[in-house]
Amino acid sequence: MSVAQLKGRDFLSFADLSLAEMQGLLQLATQMKAGTLHAQCRVGPQQRSPILGLLFSKASTRTRVSFSVAMYQLGGQVLDLNPTVTQVGRGEPIADTARVLDRYLDILAIRTYGQDELQTYADYAQIPVINALTDWEHPCQTLADLLTVQEAFGELAGLTLAYLGDGNNVAHSLLLGCALAGMHVRVATPPDYEPHPEIVAQAQQLAALRAGTGTPTEIVVTHDALAAVEGSQILYTDVWASMGQEGEADDRIPIFQPYQVNETLLAVADPEAIVLHCLPAHRGEEITEGVMEGQQSRIWDQAENRMHAQKALLACLLGFTLIP
């Protein structure tokens, strides 16, 4: 596995990974999930248990719990750094906080709004910094998504993922992750809700690199939900109003209604297609109850895989010894 070079690095964007590193992380997550590979959890000259700091400015269920459980299962410890009860919430400069946390912790996962804030932590802390979600990307989610797809189909390259809804942080990381994996990705959004052109261009560059390996990859941004879904093996959606956009939620419903993942759209996908949702879900809005609870849903496997994918990521960034 090509993961040794990940030791000590940050994971701020899915584009931080090479193809070999992504494949290595997925292989390690698969083995850890199966119990066929374990990580020896000791760091520093005293060979002590490592400490993960969670600095979350946004609400979280899956990200908080999956990171915590993953670290505990690795034998480490977790410190919840709630900004409302630290000096971060009182205006201490990020650079100062980062340099102090660097002296206390072994690794830091941050869930916040701006990617620039995350980058500042990475610039001033020497320990690995993980993007646990920003408004720009959600790379840990995509790592778990690809693990789920790989479990369902065996291989990633050549599959087609259709994402329907808002061109948000999840869509951004999916574009990058699918392009890197050699998967075709079609993003269908209402007009004016497309993913950022910078991310689309970055995904196209990754797809072009894959084309050199004999696996041409299609990157499509469209307003046609039916065309995006037709023949695809993975249907993916997210809430129509992300955290911080709750005031727009009611206004967005009629705009996004044609992009609902429902039985009609699922019928034009590949007969073996699976359905994914990063959760939390608003049943009856972006996805119907029937599809979410149907036989083609892999949403609960996807949620579980957050823990396994992040366990592999933590082990690699901390440079743990892997033991069969």
Residue pairs with C-beta under 8 A, 6 or more apart in sequence:
1 23
1 24
1 27
1 28
2 18
2 20
2 21
2 23
2 24
3 21
3 24
3 25
3 28
3 312
3 316
4 316
4 319
5 21
6 21
6 25
6 316
6 317
7 316
7 317
7 318
7 319
8 128
8 317
8 319
9 16
9 128
9 317
10 16
10 122
10 128
10 129
10 130
11 17
11 128
11 129
11 130
11 131
11 139
11 140
11 313
11 317
12 115
12 118
12 119
12 122
12 129
12 130
12 131
12 137
12 139
13 131
13 137
13 139
13 173
13 176
14 137
14 139
14 142
14 143
14 173
14 176
14 177
14 180
15 176
15 180
15 202
15 206
16 139
17 25
17 180
19 180
19 181
19 210
22 143
22 146
22 177
22 180
22 181
24 316
25 143
25 309
25 312
25 313
25 316
26 143
26 146
26 147
26 150
26 309
26 312
28 37
28 312
28 315
28 316
28 322
29 143
29 147
29 305
29 308
29 309
29 311
29 312
30 147
30 150
30 151
30 308
31 37
32 38
32 39
32 308
32 311
32 312
32 315
33 305
33 308
36 324
37 322
37 323
37 324
38 322
38 323
38 324
39 74
39 311
39 315
39 320
39 321
39 322
39 323
40 320
40 321
40 322
40 323
41 49
41 50
41 74
41 75
41 76
41 315
41 318
41 320
42 48
42 49
42 50
42 320
43 49
43 50
43 106
43 318
43 319
44 106
49 75
49 76
49 77
50 71
50 74
50 76
50 77
50 106
50 107
50 318
51 76
51 77
51 78
51 79
51 104
51 105
51 106
51 107
52 67
52 68
52 71
52 76
52 77
52 78
52 79
52 105
52 106
52 107
52 108
52 109
52 314
53 78
53 79
53 81
53 101
53 104
53 105
53 107
53 108
53 109
54 64
54 67
54 68
54 78
54 79
54 80
54 81
54 109
54 111
54 132
55 81
55 83
55 88
55 101
55 108
55 109
55 110
55 111
55 112
55 121
56 63
56 64
56 80
56 81
56 82
56 83
56 110
56 111
56 112
56 132
57 83
57 111
57 112
57 113
58 111
58 112
58 113
58 133
58 243
59 243
60 111
60 132
60 133
61 279
61 280
62 279
62 303
62 306
63 109
63 111
63 132
63 133
63 140
63 306
64 80
64 111
65 307
66 306
66 307
66 310
67 78
67 109
67 132
67 310
67 314
68 78
69 307
70 307
70 308
70 310
70 311
70 314
71 77
71 78
71 311
71 314
72 78
73 307
73 311
74 311
74 314
74 315
74 320
76 106
76 314
79 105
81 88
81 101
83 89
86 92
86 97
87 97
88 94
88 97
94 117
94 120
94 121
94 124
95 120
95 123
95 124
97 121
98 120
98 121
98 123
98 124
98 125
99 124
99 125
101 108
101 125
101 127
102 124
102 125
102 126
102 127
105 127
106 127
106 318
107 127
107 128
107 129
107 130
107 314
107 317
107 318
108 121
108 125
108 127
108 128
108 129
108 130
109 129
109 130
109 132
110 117
110 118
110 121
110 129
110 130
110 131
110 132
110 134
111 132
111 133
111 134
112 118
112 133
112 134
113 134
113 135
113 244
114 134
114 135
114 136
115 131
115 134
115 135
115 136
115 137
117 134
118 129
118 131
118 134
121 129
122 129
128 317
128 318
130 140
130 313
130 317
131 137
131 138
131 139
131 140
132 140
133 140
133 141
133 169
134 169
135 168
135 169
135 242
135 244
136 169
136 172
136 196
137 169
137 172
137 173
137 176
138 169
138 170
138 172
138 173
138 278
139 173
139 176
139 177
140 306
140 309
140 310
140 313
141 170
141 173
141 278
141 306
142 170
142 173
142 174
142 176
142 177
143 177
143 309
143 310
143 313
144 302
144 305
144 306
144 308
144 309
144 310
145 174
145 177
145 236
145 276
145 278
145 302
145 305
146 156
146 177
146 178
146 181
147 305
147 308
147 309
148 274
148 276
148 298
148 301
148 302
148 305
149 156
149 159
149 161
149 183
149 234
149 274
149 276
150 156
151 301
151 305
152 274
152 298
153 159
153 233
156 181
156 182
156 183
157 181
157 182
157 183
157 210
157 215
158 182
158 183
158 184
158 215
159 183
159 184
159 233
159 234
160 183
160 184
160 185
160 186
160 218
160 231
160 232
160 233
160 234
160 270
161 174
161 178
161 183
161 184
161 185
161 186
161 232
161 233
161 234
161 236
162 185
162 186
162 188
162 228
162 229
162 232
162 234
162 235
162 236
162 269
163 170
163 171
163 174
163 185
163 186
163 187
163 188
163 228
163 236
163 237
164 188
164 189
164 225
164 228
164 229
164 235
164 236
164 237
164 259
164 260
164 261
164 265
164 286
165 171
165 188
165 189
165 237
165 238
165 239
165 240
165 256
165 259
165 286
166 189
166 193
166 238
166 239
166 240
166 241
166 242
166 252
166 256
167 187
167 189
167 193
167 194
167 195
167 196
167 221
168 195
168 238
168 242
169 242
170 238
170 278
171 187
171 189
171 195
171 238
172 195
172 196
172 199
174 185
174 187
174 236
175 185
175 187
175 195
175 199
175 200
175 202
175 203
175 219
176 199
176 202
176 203
176 206
178 184
178 185
178 203
178 217
179 185
179 203
179 204
179 206
179 207
179 210
179 217
179 219
180 206
180 210
182 210
182 213
182 215
182 217
183 217
184 217
184 218
184 219
184 220
185 203
185 217
185 218
185 219
185 220
186 218
186 220
186 221
186 222
186 227
186 228
186 229
186 232
187 194
187 195
187 220
187 221
187 222
187 228
188 222
188 223
188 224
188 225
188 227
188 228
188 229
188 259
189 195
189 221
189 223
189 259
190 223
190 255
190 256
190 258
190 259
191 223
193 255
193 256
194 200
194 221
195 221
200 219
200 221
203 219
204 219
206 217
207 216
207 217
207 218
207 219
210 216
210 217
211 217
220 228
222 228
225 258
225 259
225 265
226 265
226 268
229 235
229 265
229 266
229 268
229 269
230 268
230 269
231 268
231 269
231 270
232 269
232 270
232 273
233 269
233 270
233 272
233 273
233 274
234 273
234 274
234 275
234 276
235 261
235 265
235 266
235 269
235 273
235 274
235 275
235 276
236 275
236 276
236 277
237 259
237 260
237 261
237 276
237 277
237 286
237 287
238 277
238 278
238 286
239 280
239 281
239 282
239 285
239 286
240 249
240 252
240 253
240 256
240 282
240 285
240 286
241 248
241 249
241 252
245 252
253 285
256 285
256 286
259 286
260 285
260 286
260 287
260 288
261 275
261 277
261 286
261 287
261 288
261 291
262 287
262 288
262 290
262 291
263 288
263 290
263 291
266 273
266 275
266 291
266 294
266 296
273 296
274 296
274 297
274 298
275 287
275 291
275 292
275 294
275 296
275 297
275 298
275 299
276 298
276 299
276 302
277 286
277 287
277 292
277 299
277 302
278 302
279 299
279 303
281 287
281 292
281 299
283 289
283 292
291 297
292 299
315 322
